[in-house]
């Protein structure tokens, strides 16, 4: 019996030591990742929304345009850094950090598609206060479409950059995805796994595989910004990732696409895998959608080919 007790105490001691080591590693990564303060160099505004403080920038004068970045754990309004200077010459440009991203708060809650739909509508109603054109990327396009469907009078032109595949958006939470979300929520192990998912190497690989077509043109500083964004707010940095893995941010937009009565434009990176089938899928449910392809780009043409993208944006914004 004494040997069993001794063995149990040894295992408990090793486990405690392991958790303490993981905790120390996690704290070191959190501190190092944000040490350069790369995202805090521009003048920013804050807005106390119901679920947390929202960070955003306002530049320029003219018709309002709201820029909404993709919804990923490393995303932020930095996504628009090469587009804002030119666009703000002719428009009042709002660039928001969605809840759970960038410099906005990252509360310990479940992030859902409906929550982001509310955020977009509330931001336009309380901050912009005018009929607004919106440009958005990836998964965030689904929130914009739902928001417009519930409050069409607040919107003008809708520009979707590489919107997410409709079939992927329809996938609901399962036992497997809920388990993945739960594991990520665990204090030490979950945080360590999150740090592996958002390591500098992983983010660089995402740029090379998904974000950019020309891998030689990827700025190191841009990867550093995405790395910092993925680790802001310490232990709360992983909260959005948990909800993404759990599929809680998915939404079926088929009915919305059929009902919506606004000008919708899709700008697609020509070399993004399966993008043509995705565009056709959107046009199937709403034949009025216009689409253009940006050559030699993938997921983020606004960072890789901003001049080409801006030609189409200006055409859509000033088509009257």
N, C-alpha and C positions, 0 to 999 in steps of 0.2 A: 504493500500500500504506500509506504514511504517513497519507493522508487517512482510509482505512478504520480504521486503528488509532486515530486521533484521534477519529473518530465513535464507535467502540466505547467508548473511554474516557469520552467525553462522556455516552453513554447510561448507562454504569455509574455515573458520578458523579451523574447526575440520579436514577437509581433509588435509589442509596444515600441521597441527600438526601431523597427522597420517603419512604423507609422510616423515616428518622430523624425526619421531621416527623410521620408517623403514630404512631410510638412516643411522641413527646412529647405529641401530642394525647390518645392513649390514657391515658397516665399522669395527665394533667391531669383527664380525665373521671373516672378511678378515684378520684382524691383528692377531687374536688369532690362526687361522688355520695354519699360516705359521711361527709362532714365534719360533718353534724348529729348523727350517732350516735343516730338515732331508735329503733332496734330494741334498744338496749342499756340501756333505762331500767328494765326490770323485773328482779327477782331471778331468776336463772336457774341451772339445774343443768347439769352436763355429764356425759356418759357415754362412756367410751372404747370405741367399737364397733370391730369388726375392720377396717372400711374407713375409719374416721375418727371424730373426736369429734362426738358428737351433743348438740345444745343443746335443752333442754326446760324447762318450768315445771311446778310442782306447787302447786295451791291448793285450799283447802277440805277438808272431811271428809265421809265417807260412801261409798257404793258408787263404785268407780272408773269413770271415763269417760275414754277416750283420744280426743283430737281430732287428726285428721290433715288437714292442709291439702291443697289441690289441688297437683298437680305441674306447676308452671310456673317459668320462670326468675326471675320476680319474686315468687313465692309465699313465704310464711312463716307461722308461727303467729300473726302479726298478724291473719290472717284471722279469728281467733276472739276478737279483743279486746273485742267488744261482747257476746259470749255468756258468756265466762268468769266475770265478776263475779256474774251471777245463778246460773249453773249450779253454781258453787263453794259456794253457800249450802246445797246439799243433797247434793253429791257431792265426792269427791276427783277433781279435774280435772287430767289430764296433757295438755299441749299441746306437741307435738314439732315441731322443725324437721327435716324430712327431709334426708338427706344431699344436698348440692348446693344447699341452700336456706337462707335466713335466716342465723342465726349458727352453723349447723353447718358442718363441714369440707366442702370442695369438691375432693376429690382428682382428679388427672388420670387418670381411668379411664373406661371405658364404663359408663354407668348403665343397668341392665336392670330389667325387671319382677321377675325372680326375686330380684334383690338387695334390692329394696324389700319383697318378701314376707318375706324373711329378717329384714330390719330390724324389721318390725312384730312378728313372732313373738318375736324376741330381746328387743325392748324390753318386751313384756308379761311374758316369762319372767324377765328379769333385773332390771327396774325396778319394774313394777307388782306382779308376783308374786301376782296374784289374778285370778279370772275377771272379765273386763272387757267393758263395753259400749263400742262404738267409733262415732264419728261422723266421716265423711270426705266429701270433695268431689271431683267431677270424675274425672280419671284415677286418682287414688289409691284410688277405690272398687274398681278391679280388683285392686290389690295386696291390699287388705283381704279381698276374697272368696277369693283364692287362699290367703292366709295362714290364714283360717278353715277352708278346705277341708282343709288339711294338719294343723291342730291345733284341731279344733272345741271341745275341752274348755276352751280358754283364753278362749272368747268367750261373751257373753250376747247383748244386742241389737245388731244392725248397722243403722246409720242412714246412708243414702247420700244426699247432697245433690247433685242434678243430676249423676248419674254419666255418664261419657262413653259415647257411642254405641257399641254392640257392634261394628258393622261397621267403625268407625274403629279400634277396638282390634285388630281382626284383621289390619290392614294390616301386612305384614312389610317389613323393610328392602329397598330396591331399589338399583339402581346410582345412580339420581338422588339418593335420600336419603342414601346413603353418601357421595356426592360433596359434598353440602351439609354433612354433618357434618365431612368432611375440611377443607373450606374454612374453616369456623368455627374449626377447631383451629390454623390458621396463625397464627403469633405476632403479626404487625402487622396485616395485611389482615383476617384472621379476627376479631381483637379489635375492629377498627374497625367491621366489619359488625355485630358483636354490639352495640356501643354504639349503632348506628343502630336496631337492632331493639328496644333497651330504653331509648330516649331518653325524657325526660320527656313529650314530646309524644305519643309512641306509647303510653306507659302511660296517659296521660289519655284517649286515644282508646279504649283497651281498656275503661276504666271506663265511658265513655259508650256504647259499642257493645255490650259483652258483660256487664260486671259489674253495673251498676246500671240499673234501670228509669227512675228519676227522676234525670235528669242534674244537676238543680239542687241535689240533696242530696249530691253527692259532695264530701267534705271534701278540701281541698288537702293537709292533713297526711297523709291516707291515701295519696294518690298519691305523696307524698314518701317514705313508708315503703316502698311497693312499688318505687319507683325506687332507694332505698338497698339494698333486699334484692337487686335484680338486679345490684348492683355490688360486693357485699362479697367479700372475699378476693382482690381485685386480678385478676391474670391468670387465676386459676382460676374466676372468676365465670361464665365462658361454658361451662364443661365440661358442665353439665347440659343447656343449650340445644343443644349439639352432639349429645348422645344423643337428645334429643327430636326434633330435625330428622331424625336418622338412623332414627327409629322403633324404636330399641332398647328403649324402655320399653313398647312395646305387648305385649299378651298376649291370647290367645283365651280368654275366660272362659265360653264356652257350656257346656262339660262341667262346669265348676265350678258354674255356676248350677243345672244339672240335679241335681248330686250333693249340694249343700250342704243341711244340715238345721238351719237356724237361722232365727229371726225376722229377716226383712229388711224394712226400711221405706225407701221413697224419698220424700224431700221435694223437690219440684220448683218452680222459679220459673216461674210461669204464663206470663210473657212472654218466656221464653228460646226462641229459634227451634228448632223441631223437637223440643222436649222431650217432647211427648205421644207421638210415635212412638218415641222412645227408651225411655220408661217402658213402653209396650206391648211393646216388644222384650224387655225384662227379664222382664216378666210372662209372656210367651209361653214362655220357657225355665224359669221358675219361677212357676207360677200362685199360689203362696202369698204372693208379695210384695205388701205393702200400699203404696199411694201416696196422697199428698196434695199439693195444689198451693197455693203461697203466692202470692196475688194481688199484682200490681204489683211483681214482682221478677223479676230475671234470674238470673245465675250465682251471685251471692253474697248470698242472702237473710239469711245470718247477720250481714252488715254493714248491709244495707239495712232489714231487718225482723226484728231479733233477738227482739222480744217475741212476735211471731206464730210464729216458728220454735220458740221455747222451749215454747209450749203443746203442740205435738206431741211434742217431745223428752221432756218430762216425762210425757206420756201413755204413751209407749213404754217409758220407763225404769221406770215404776211401774205397769205394767199388771197386776201380780199383787195 
